Amino acid sequence: MKKYTLFLALGASLAFYSCEKKDPVKPITHTPNTPPETDTTPKIIYLQAKSWRLTGLTQGAPGSALQADLYKSGFPNCQKDDLYKFNSPDALVVAPGQNTCSSGETEKSGTWNLNNNSTFLTITNPSQTMIGMTGNFAVSEITATKMILKQTVNDSEYTLTFTAQ
């Protein structure tokens, strides 16, 4: 009988031992092969949150990797530090920077419209006559720090890159 009691006690202790809690499962973290979470912030929030400065303007054939750098070669220095502010409701203000094109230069106004799914931005800027700087643009990217717009005019694709200020 002592053997059975000993086996019964040993069995009960093994049963309790096997029911012991194990280490909790560690959560999966981002690895280089896993894409990061998608930013779901509406683009209009980023567009209106800050002022934007044009930091790049290129021209080339649509879809071509060869692009002429108009920002470096043909864009007026006095406009490179201008700030673009997309105010609500749809009012665009272009404020001249320290490098003005003429003495007494003042803010210029225009309009803008971002379509409902944020894929096209229309900019009407009467003071800007340079091709590729006004009209309808395909939105390639709008984040908290960067905006890239593309426009095709007369078989040339213009890419505008803005940096948030």
ABEGO torsion letter per residue (X at the ends): XAAAAAAAAAAAAAAAAAABBBBBBBBBBBBAABBBBBBABBAAAAAAABBBBBABBBBBBBGBABBBBAAAAABBAAAAABBBBBBOBGBBBBBBBABBABBGBBBBBBBBBBBAAGABBBBBBAABABBGABEBBBBABBBAABBBBBBBBGGBBBBBBBBBX
